[in-house]
Amino acid sequence: MLTAKNIHQYYSGSHILRDVSVSATAGRVTVLLGRNGVGKTTLLKSLMGLVPIKSGTVEFNGHAITKATPYERARAGIGYVPQGREIFGRLTVEENLLMGLASKPAGTPIPAALFELFPVLKQMLNRRGGDLSGGQQQQLAIARALAAQPKLLILDEPTEGIQPSIIKDIGRVIRQLADVGLNGQRMAVLLCEQYYDFAEELADDYLVLERGAVISQGTGAEMVSRGVRQMVSI
Ligand SMILES: Nc1ncnc2c1ncn2[C@@H]1O[C@H](COP(=O)(O)OP(=O)(O)OP(=O)(O)O)[C@@H](O)[C@H]1O
């Protein structure tokens, strides 16, 4: 579904991503791990087109999207949940969800399946985003990215600052999205995560970044034998 090859990225002269290749496949959760500041967010932003890559290629469903704008990538079927959630605090939950439909024709409804995944959002439709707890905001951010029914969901550290019970719910949702999708179509999930146990439990595939380069990758089942926990521990 998504294939990115040989990505190099720089921020004002510093080499941030070094020849990174990554792919994501329908029905599978691919986990991106690495310590603070190794370039994980930069990689996800590059895949979403939020920062232009210096060199390398990105293909989505067989089409080159290397030069596509974030809007075009959203229209092509990529959903993005940014680090820190970026909820519109003054807008209601419903309005936040409608923002997720910006790439769809006017009048496209919010998929009812979202409220089955996150029942709490249904009860809070008229509350302001800023009045929700951190965990509820994270659920809202995921639901907003799902509103346009993407084929690939990219999540940047969805467990950051979230209480354990909601982390469990989010983990269940991610598994369900990969296994059966929102409406029966299995999704590809690319998840950047610092919380190792959560990552290991969900990973069908993994890759580890260190100083902008991939130092290990394989299937989720190989994470223990390859010592991935030690690679990312501080
Ligand atoms: N806009 C920017 N301009 C210049 N340097 C940046 C910018 N954004 C990030 N960096 C630097 O690029 C490197 C990679 O940052 P990035 O946020 O991608 O790392 P990360 O692995 O996601 O870290 P974290 O886990 O802390 O979110 C860091 O050294 C960071 O300081």
The ligand as an ORCA input file, in Angstrom:
! r2SCAN-3c Opt
* xyz 0 1
  N      11.460     22.132     12.433
  C      12.666     21.722     12.804
  N      13.777     22.467     12.531
  C      15.018     22.035     12.883
  N      15.262     20.876     13.521
  C      14.205     20.095     13.821
  C      12.853     20.481     13.493
  N      12.031     19.497     13.929
  C      12.815     18.553     14.507
  N      14.111     18.915     14.442
  C      15.257     18.116     14.924
  O      15.285     16.942     14.128
  C      15.629     15.805     14.916
  C      14.546     14.761     14.772
  O      13.340     15.251     15.386
  P      11.983     14.411     15.394
  O      10.959     15.238     16.059
  O      11.716     13.879     14.057
  O      12.408     13.203     16.351
  P      11.521     12.124     17.082
  O      12.240     10.845     16.939
  O      10.131     12.183     16.589
  O      11.580     12.609     18.583
  P      10.459     12.612     19.747
  O      10.341     11.191     20.159
  O      11.096     13.463     20.787
  O       9.213     13.168     19.172
  C      15.829     16.316     16.332
  O      17.194     16.521     16.530
  C      15.085     17.620     16.343
  O      15.651     18.509     17.259
*
